[in-house]
Amino acid sequence: MSTDATLTGVGVGPGDPELLTVKAVRLLREADLVFVPVMADRVAPAGAASPGADAGRAEATVRSHVAAERLRRLPLALDDRGGVTARRAAAWDDAARVVVEAIDAGARSLAFATIGDPNVYSTFGYLAQSVRALRPAVRVATVPGVTAMQELAARSGTPLCEGREPLTLLPATAGLALFADALAGPGTVVAYKGWRRHPELLAELRRQGRLADAVLGRSLGLPGERIGPVDDTEHDLPYLSTLLVPARREHRGGKL
Ligand SMILES: C[S@@+](CC[C@H](N)C(=O)[O-])C[C@H]1O[C@@H](n2cnc3c(N)ncnc32)[C@H](O)[C@@H]1O
């Protein structure tokens, strides 16, 4: 059993290949193997086809930096809902076994490319725990990435937080009450994973008089990208959609 292998979760940003850090590119270029998460039913060999519906977002983003023979797809991204389903747990365990087999076969530097940041709502944490359960000596590291939240702030010209304002990032899957409470507070609110729950979020924005301030980013950095005000009548969003509701600000430096 090896003791000197390192598994690094590498944040590759929301989609635009220019939003990888220099460190992320170096890690991806130097790694013995680069794993990418894909939907469970899309396990054709990595690099086999041009990026399209078959390639996960992380794979499409790193393709220009990683030779196809060092890419490996891990069927991790599932559309299961409702916590740790048996299917989800099995996918984490299966993926961990693939990583461990690669280590046992001699790989020492293993990277896992993940969209955005590996420490923000990423599968990487579950994979790392599963690998450590099988091989406690494997070193785990992460390289931060640009989050979708930051890209939407940049592209829409919205400062995320100023002075004494808090910043709340939440998953819409956590329930409407969390979103409603954050919206009633003094800071900016960013909602991830809102696609299926978008109508509920819209209704709450309307209820609290915040609809006009909100910005929606769809498929940031990807084909079909759309950034702009929230369209009250549009409910059909892609999974990769982020909602940003800026803090109420009266004048320059007012929150200092
Ligand atoms: C599982 S979380 C991954 C978050 C990611 N690790 C990050 O740091 O931004 C998935 C959610 O992130 C947001 N997201 C990630 N990439 C995006 C993109 N390219 N465009 C819009 N939203 C995105 C969406 O809200 C999506 O539902």
The ligand as a Tripos MOL2 file, in Angstrom:
@<TRIPOS>MOLECULE
LIG
   27    29     1     0     0
SMALL
NO_CHARGES

@<TRIPOS>ATOM
      1 C1        -22.8990   21.5340   -6.8950 C.3       1 LIG1
      2 S1        -22.8610   23.2820   -6.9790 S.3       1 LIG1
      3 C2        -21.1890   23.5530   -7.4450 C.3       1 LIG1
      4 C3        -20.6600   24.8830   -6.9770 C.3       1 LIG1
      5 C4        -19.2320   25.1290   -7.4040 C.3       1 LIG1
      6 N1        -18.3290   24.2060   -6.6970 N.3       1 LIG1
      7 C5        -18.7790   26.5630   -7.1350 C.2       1 LIG1
      8 O1        -17.7940   26.7450   -6.3950 O.co2     1 LIG1
      9 O2        -19.3490   27.5050   -7.7030 O.co2     1 LIG1
     10 C6        -23.7410   23.5690   -8.4620 C.3       1 LIG1
     11 C7        -24.3640   24.9410   -8.4980 C.3       1 LIG1
     12 O3        -23.3450   25.9140   -8.7150 O.3       1 LIG1
     13 C8        -23.8340   26.9620   -9.5520 C.3       1 LIG1
     14 N2        -23.0140   26.9960  -10.7780 N.ar      1 LIG1
     15 C9        -21.8680   26.3010  -10.9840 C.ar      1 LIG1
     16 N3        -21.3580   26.5690  -12.1990 N.ar      1 LIG1
     17 C10       -22.2100   27.4710  -12.7780 C.ar      1 LIG1
     18 C11       -22.2380   28.1300  -14.0430 C.ar      1 LIG1
     19 N4        -21.3060   27.9080  -14.9730 N.pl3     1 LIG1
     20 N5        -23.2530   29.0000  -14.3010 N.ar      1 LIG1
     21 C12       -24.2000   29.2500  -13.3740 C.ar      1 LIG1
     22 N6        -24.2390   28.6390  -12.1660 N.ar      1 LIG1
     23 C13       -23.2580   27.7570  -11.8690 C.ar      1 LIG1
     24 C14       -25.3010   26.6320   -9.8660 C.3       1 LIG1
     25 O4        -26.1310   27.3020   -8.9320 O.3       1 LIG1
     26 C15       -25.3520   25.1210   -9.6400 C.3       1 LIG1
     27 O5        -26.6690   24.7000   -9.3200 O.3       1 LIG1
@<TRIPOS>BOND
     1     1     2 1
     2     2     3 1
     3     2    10 1
     4     3     4 1
     5     4     5 1
     6     5     6 1
     7     5     7 1
     8     7     8 2
     9     7     9 1
    10    10    11 1
    11    11    12 1
    12    11    26 1
    13    12    13 1
    14    13    14 1
    15    13    24 1
    16    14    15 ar
    17    14    23 ar
    18    15    16 ar
    19    16    17 ar
    20    17    18 ar
    21    17    23 ar
    22    18    19 1
    23    18    20 ar
    24    20    21 ar
    25    21    22 ar
    26    22    23 ar
    27    24    25 1
    28    24    26 1
    29    26    27 1
@<TRIPOS>SUBSTRUCTURE
     1 LIG1         1 GROUP 0 **** ****
